[in-house]
Amino acid sequence: MARADRRAQPSPGDSSPVVPASVAAGVPTMRDVAKATRVSQSTVSRILSDAPTAIPIAAATRARVLEAAKRLGYRPNPLARGLMGARTMLLGAIIRDITDPSFPAIIEAVTTEARRHGYNVVLGHAQGSAGEAVELWAVLESRHCDAILLLGDLSNQPALIEDLQGTREPVVALWHGSRSTVIPTVNVNTRGAITTVMEHLASLGHERIAFVGRKQLGDIVERAEAYEAFLVGQGRNVRPEYMPDAPNEYEGGIDALHELMELDEPPTAIVCATDVLAIGVVHAALQRGLRVPEDVSVTGVDDIPGAHVIMPPLTTMRMPVRTMVKAAIDIAIASLDRDADAVADAHPVFEAELVIRGSTGPPRPADTAA
């Protein structure tokens, strides 16, 4: 240890870079950067945090400090930065259901967009539980995340929403549904998405159209309401037996298809609240020897990875994931920057896009009667 300490000290008149002993141990600190460049630690701190200074720092000094920090492998401690009041450059994300295949694409978009702003992402899985979501928020807050994103509809968890209203960090919710909230939200026009799907099926000649989805989730409820509103607007009856309650998983779609096909008058088309359910429905239909779309048309929502490679490829509503994520992170950063105009009415709503593939077609002539 004594020998290492002697190597860390500069010889008189020696202008070569100093290699502090702690660097050899693999734990470079801001103090090590200061020793290596013979610059005060406070100056190093201002340079590395890019903080404004009353006395200008010479460009050569700034370059020398940045080069030394890179060479030594210095990494800022987010917790320490948070305690000093500086931004930690951490973005927290609470995910409603990490098992949902639509979320990997969302997480990838979040991390990519966050990185574009210089942020890293800390993920937490709420598993659809309000209590777990509240605990996750407390963990993310303790890690001094600069802002928090809620990914997926958590509007049916009032305890979480109430707690987040009082947090010091900006909170933005994505796919939260249209319900009013003081928390900024970024949503898709889910009612419009279902209306578009129903119009597509009606244009093909379908009249016996079913809806499959879990009625307890806020965003799924809105899709079910849009389905019912379309039928009423067309002067048709809403048939409760055409609306089986199904958990958002492949098995939910499988069970729903079997239930619908056992009816005396089964539907000729099935609108699924998500692609996950739709894939389950298609699988079960093929198991029963039904042809898709000749015997039954199937649609989904989300356009998850894999929706285009199942047989037949799935007709669905594509969510503008990257556009929505960008809007959410822009709102969060604007809140950090105290940009009141940018967050004054921070509830943008985006439109989904109908992607027509092989899972929809006209009903058989014998099935066109309602």
N, C-alpha and C positions, 0 to 999 in steps of 0.2 A: 504494500500500500504506500509506504514511504517513497519507493522508487517511482510509482505512478504519480504521486504528488509533485515530485521534482520535475518530471517530464511536463507537467501541466503548467509550470511557471516559465515565463519568457526569460531568456538570457538578456543581460544588458545590451541594448542596441539591436536586439533581434526583432525584425519586423515580420517574421513568418507567422502564419496563423497558429493560434494556440489550440491545442486539443485537450479540453478539460478531462479530468479523470472520470467524471460521471458519464461522459459520452462513451468511454470504453466499456462501461457497465451496461450500455444500451438504454439509458434513460435520460436523453438530452433535455435540458430545461432552458427556460429563458435566461437564467443566470449563466448557463454554459455558452449561449449565443453571445451574451455580453462579454464574457471572458475571452472568447475566441476572436472577437472583433475589437477588444479594448474600448468598448463603448458602454456607457452607463446602462444599467438595467432598465431604468425609467425610459431612456431613449429607445432602447430595443422594444420595450412594451408599446410605445407610441407608434413605432414603425410597423411592428407586426400586427397591431390592431387597426392600423390606418387611421388613428385618432388625430383630430386637429391639434395643432401646436401653436402656442403664442410666438415661439421663436422658430423660424424655418429650419428644417433639417437638410443638410447638404445632400445633393443627389448622390454623391459618391459614398457618403456614409450609409444612406438608405440602401443603395445597391449592395454594399459590403455586408450589411446585416441580413438582407434577404438571401444573399448567396450563401452565407454561413448557416442560416437556418435550414436552407435546403440541403446543404452538404452534410450537416450534422443529423439530419432527419428529425428536426424539431417539429412537434405537433402541439398545437394549443390545447389546453385542458378546458373543455366546454364548461364544466362545473365552476372552475376558477373564473372563467370569463363572466359567467352569469352572476357570481357573487360580487364581481367588480362593477356590475351594471352594464357590461358590454353584451352584445349579441353572442349567443353561443353557436349560432349557425346550425342549430338542430331544429328540425321540423318533426313534430309528433303526429302520428296517424293512428286513429282508433278504427279498426276494421270490424264491421258487424259480423261477418261470417267468412273466415278465411278459407273454408272448404268450398265456397261457391266458385265455380270456374270462371266467373266474370271478373273476380277480384285480382287475379294475377296480372292481367292487362292494366287494370287500374293502378295497382301498386307500381308496376314498371313505369307507367306514365308519371306517377307522383315522384318517384326517385329521379327520373330523367329531368323533369321540369325543375325539381328542387336543386339538382346539381347545376343546372344552368344558372341558378341564382347563387351558387356557392354553398348550398345547404346539404347536410346529410339528413337522413330520415330514420326516426326511431318508430318501430311498428309495435302495435299492441292489438291483441285479438279479443274482442268483447264477447264472442260466442253467443251473441243475441241476448245477453243478460245485462240488465240495467246495473245491478250491483257490481259486476265485473267491469263494466264500462266506467263507472264512477271511480273504482279502484285504479284502473288504468290511467285515467286522467290525473289522479293524484301522483302516480309514479312519474308520468311524463312531466308534470309540473315540477316535481322535485328534481328532475334532471335539467331543469331550466331550459326546456324547449322554448324557442322564440314564439312559436304558434302551433296550433293543433288543428288537424283536419279530422272530421268524422266521415268515414267512408261507408255508405249504406244507410238505409232508413232507420234512424234511432228515435223517430218522433214519438213512438209509443213508449218511450222510457223517460217520463217527466222528471224523475229524480236526477238523471244525468243532465238534462237540459237546464234544470233549475240551478244545479251546481256550476255548470259552465258559464251561466250568465254572470256570475260574480268573479270569474277568473281574471287575472291580470293579463294573460296572454290572449292574443286574437284567436278566435275559434271560427272555423268555416265548415259548414256541412255540405256534403255532396250526396246527391240522390236521396234527399231528405223528404221529398214529397212537398206538396203545395201548401201544407198547413202553415199558418202564420207563426212566426217565431222571431225573437229579437236577435237571434244568431244569424249572421249572414249565411245564405244558402246558395248553392249552384245546382240547378235542377234541369231535368229533361221534361219536355211536355209529354208526360206519360199518358195522359188522357188522349192527346192528339195521336200518339203512337198507336193506341188500340183502335181508335176511330179509323185510322188509315188502313190497318189490317182488316177491319171489318168491311170497309169499302172495297178492298181488294177481293175478299171472298165473295161479297155480294155481287161484284161485277162478273165473277165467274159463274154465278147462278146458284150459289149456296143459300139456303134458307134455314136449314137445321144446323145451327152453329152453336157449339158448346164452348165453355170457358173453364180452364183449369188453373187453380192458384190457391195459395194459402191466404185465407181471409183475415188473419190476425195481423199481417204486416201492412203498415200504412201505405207504402207505394203499391203493393199488390191490391189493396182495397181500392185505390184510385183506378187501377186498371179494370177491376171488376165493375166499378161504377160506370166507367166509360163504355164497357161492353153492354151493360144494361141500358144506358142512355141511348146507345145506337139503336138497339132493338125497339125501344119505345118510340124513338123518332121515326122509325120505319113502320110503325103501327103493328109491331109484332109483340107477342107475349113473351115475358121472361119466364123461362121454365126452370124452376129450382133444380130439377134432376139433371139439367145440363150444366150445372155449376158445382161439380164435386170439389170439396175442400182437400187440397193436396199440399203436403210439405214440399219445400223447394229442394228436391233431390230427385235423382233418376227414378228411384222406387216410387216416389209420389206420382210421377207421370205414368209409370207402368200400372199402378193400381187404378188410377183414374181412367185410363183407356179401357181396362177390363170392365170397370163399373159402367162406363158409358155404353159399351158394346152389348151389355146384357139388357139394356132397355128395349122395350117393345118397338120403339122408334128411335134407333140410334142416330146420332148426328152424322152429317156428311162432312163436316169440317170442325176442327178443334183449335181454338185460340188458346195458346199457353202463355201464362204470365211471364215465363222466362224460357230461355233456350234449354236449360237443364231439364225442365219439365217436358219440353217439346221432344227432346232426344229420348226421354223415357217413354213418351207416348208412341213415337215412331218405332222404337224397339218392341214394345208390346204389340203393336199392330202387326208387325212382321211375324211375331211369334204366333199370332192367331191366324196367320195365313192371309191377312189383309194386304192389299196393295196400296201404297202411298205414292201418288195422290188419287189413284183411280177409285179406290173404295172409301178413302177418307183423306182429306187434306189437313195438314198440320202446319201451324205457324208458331214462332217464338218471339222473344224480345231479348235483345242484348247483342247478338252476333258475336258470341263467344268464340275463342279459338276452337276449331273443330266443327263449328256449325256448317262450314262449307264442304267438309270431307265425309260427313256421314252419308249413308245411302238411303233415300235420296238426299241431296244437299238441302239444307233447311231454309225455307223462306222466313225472314225475320226482320225485326226493326233494329238497325245499327245505331248504337249510342255514340255520340261524338265525344269519346272518352278524353282524348288529348286536349280538345278545346275546352272541355269542362274543367279538367284538372288545371290547365293554365289559368283559367279565370279564377279558380279558387285560390291558387297560390298568389296570383296578382293581388287579390283582395286582402289576403293575409299580410303580405309585405306592405301594401298601402296602409294597412292599419298600424303596422310597426312604424311606418314613416309618418304617422299622424296625418295622412292625406284624407281629410274629411270628405272632400268631394268624391273621391274614388270609392268610399264605403258608405256614402249617405243612403244609397238605395241598392245595397249589395244583394240582390236576389235575382240574378240573371237566369233566364230559362231558355234552353236550347231545344232544337227540333231533332228528332230521330229520323233516320232515312230508311224507307222501305227497300229491302233487298229481296227481289223475287228469285227463287231458285226452284228446285224440282219437287218440293214437298207440297205444292199447291197446284190444283187444276180444277176443271169443271166437274161437278158431280155426275154420276151415272144418270142417264135419262129417267130411269125408273125412280130415282131418289130425289127428283127436283121438287116434288110436291111437299108443302109444309105439313 
